Amino acid sequence: MGRLSVVALGRIGRILFVMWGVVTVVFLLLRLSGDPISAVAPADATAADIANLRRAYGFDRPLHIQYLTFLGEVARGEFGMSFQYGRPALAIVLSRVGATMTLACLAMAVAILAAIPIGFVCARYRDRPLDHALVGLAVVGATAPTFFVGIVLILVFSVWLGLAPTGGSGTPAHLVLPVVTLAVASTASLARMTRSEVLEVLSKPFVRTARAKRLPRRRFILAYVLKNAAIPIVTLAGLQFGVLLSGAIVTETVFGWPGLGTLALEAIGRRDYAVVQAVVCVTAFIFVTLNALIDIVYRMLDPRISVE
């Protein structure tokens, strides 16, 4: 039990270290981008007005004092007030997290449900025309820019066929095209990984022995093939979820989806430091938490993996 506690503390320490690094980098990069007060001050603002704004938001203090103050505020879950909205930045970001997480989770579910069967089919028909066709499509899907995929889907399914809205939110129909757009690249990457891992597992001696026993096909696939190929697939899926969160910026912009991506883009354009900092830190926290969950899934898939 003592060793487990030490390992848990070590993981928590690594999470805190990563978050400190993210907070520091974001703080420095935003301060190097220019003076936000000049961007938000009215056109007829006097020098005294600008000085008062700078004092109100703490930009009149030395940089190291701003940094220490910012670290203290982040530790308390505070990121300051938004220039644009006049509300706490964290509250604004948390109000958009649900929309982005809905998009990312649905896209990941679609990617996994589509990629694993495709990977198995490719492995089953290795080096045959069907395998070459699916692998070729996977390469195209993995390399196609997200904005290009989104625009093509809008042209085909919204403009030409009229089957889905071009953008916006409010109904399940508004989710279809953004989810598919996000899922394309992840599906392609996961399908290729599934194919290679299944082929590798099928070449193992214990799998050949299990096949010789003429086990039921479903049990053979689930208990022997998929279970032993799962860890690399889970690893890539976790990484792809981070890609989905970052790709949401482009997808949400193309489809007008009210998530973290559109919020971040607006905040960057207006130099709304508090909101940008909150968006990056919340996204980093989600990604770090996801990595910790992947470690737990490893243990569930293979108890032989050391907790350390």
Beta strands, then each sheet from edge to edge (+ up, - down):
end
